[in-house]
Amino acid sequence: MFLRKLTPSMSQLLAFEAAARHGNFTKAANELCLTQSAVSRHIQALEAMLRVVLFERTGRQIKLTAEGQRYAQEVGAALNRIRNASMHAYESGANANALQLAVLPIFGSKWLMPRLSRFYDRHPDLLVNIHSRIGEFDLALSGMDAYITLGDGHWPTLAKDHLVDARAVVIASPSLLKQKPIHKAADLMQHQLLHVTSHSPGWKECLLASRIDPRTVVLGAQFEYTAHLIQAVISGMGVGLVSDVFVREECQQGSLVVPDIPDFAVRNKSYYLVYAPDNGANPSLCLFRDWLLEEVS
């Protein structure tokens, strides 16, 4: 019972917080769509309940007391938390049918985004929330409905749909190749080999497959994002190893070259849409999956 007596009404708290923020009862009343006298009554009731004076009143001027200032800070922070919680709850309800999709950043920017407007043309009422993810993560614990990732297709506990084959290619700037041409795998030893930290094709496995000891080459800078590696290669920092689907435009424009290296062995992988088997009947996922498979066909 005592705690109930120390719990002001929301009307009282809103009136106090607005008056404290504006330093004026009339402005607070306008914001809350109340009369000035109603705001005054709410604050008087609040002061009576707390048995403390919150405002000093001099004519029409008001000023927070020391106790009023402390109370305003606490109440303002609490109301902000309530508003944020309400907004999150509202957005959760509004996006109940939204698809939560994790995707490797380079695939999202280079392949998915240029096509996604076609999906919205067909399904304007369905939202696809895109979340960038790099490396391995637990789909069951991530809150994601599905994940577009690179691999060999071996995920025994997950359902999967093949999307795009990714052929690993060596890329370099034209100016760098003029200085140090690459005609065979051994020529790579003259260059800085730039690499990424994600699932992208790796130098080590390709060099081993090409019968080159990885310890004899110079590994250059490491990048978290493939897009950054591509830009570094264009600038002449070194050579890179990427999936061919992401550098077609740069090769057509001439800012990148894919040297022909007959004895360089690559381990190709593919992009897949993966999801939990029991999520396969998710209506939003079904519509997105059908559209994806149509796009890649």
TAZIKA-V54747 format. One record per helix or strand of 2 or more residues. SS is the DSSP state (h for helix, s for strand). FROM is the first residue (numbers start at 1). TO is the last residue. Records with the same first field share a line. If there is no record, write none. Layout:
SS=FROM-TO  FROM-TO
This chain:
h=2-5  10-22  25-32  36-50  66-94  105-122  139-142  174-179  185-190  203-209  214-216  226-234  244-246  248-253  277-279  283-296
s=55-58  61-64  99-103  128-132  146-151  158-166  168-172  192-196  218-223  239-243  269-276
